[in-house]
Amino acid sequence: MDTLLARVVRVFGEAQPHHAYLFSNRRGTRLKVLVHDGFGVWLTCRRLSQGRFHWTEGQGGVALTRAQFDALVLGLPWQRLGDGGVIRTI
C-alpha cells in the first residue's frame, strides 16, 4: 500500500480525498484500488479467474464515472458504456 501511495504522490503530487487510484498488472488479470476516503487510505484487490480487465495503457490519469468504475471492477468494457450505463457493443 505504501508503495502505491508513493507512486500516486509522485505522479499526481498528492492523494486527493474521496478519490480512487487504480493499478493493473501487465496481464490485466488483477486490479488494485487505492482509496483515500478523507480519513485514511485503504487498498483492495480484485482478481479475474477468466478474461482480463479492459484497461487503457499509457494514460497517466483517467476520470471515470461511477458506472464506468463499477463496470471496470467487474471486468466489463467500461469504455463502451452509454449515458444510461448500458453496454451498447462488446
Buried (B, 14 or more C-beta within 10 A) or exposed (E): EEEBBEEBEEEEEEBEEEBBBBBBEEEBBBBBBBBBEEEEBEBEEBEBEEEBBBBEEEEEEEEBEEBBBBBBBEBBBBEBBEEEEEEEEE
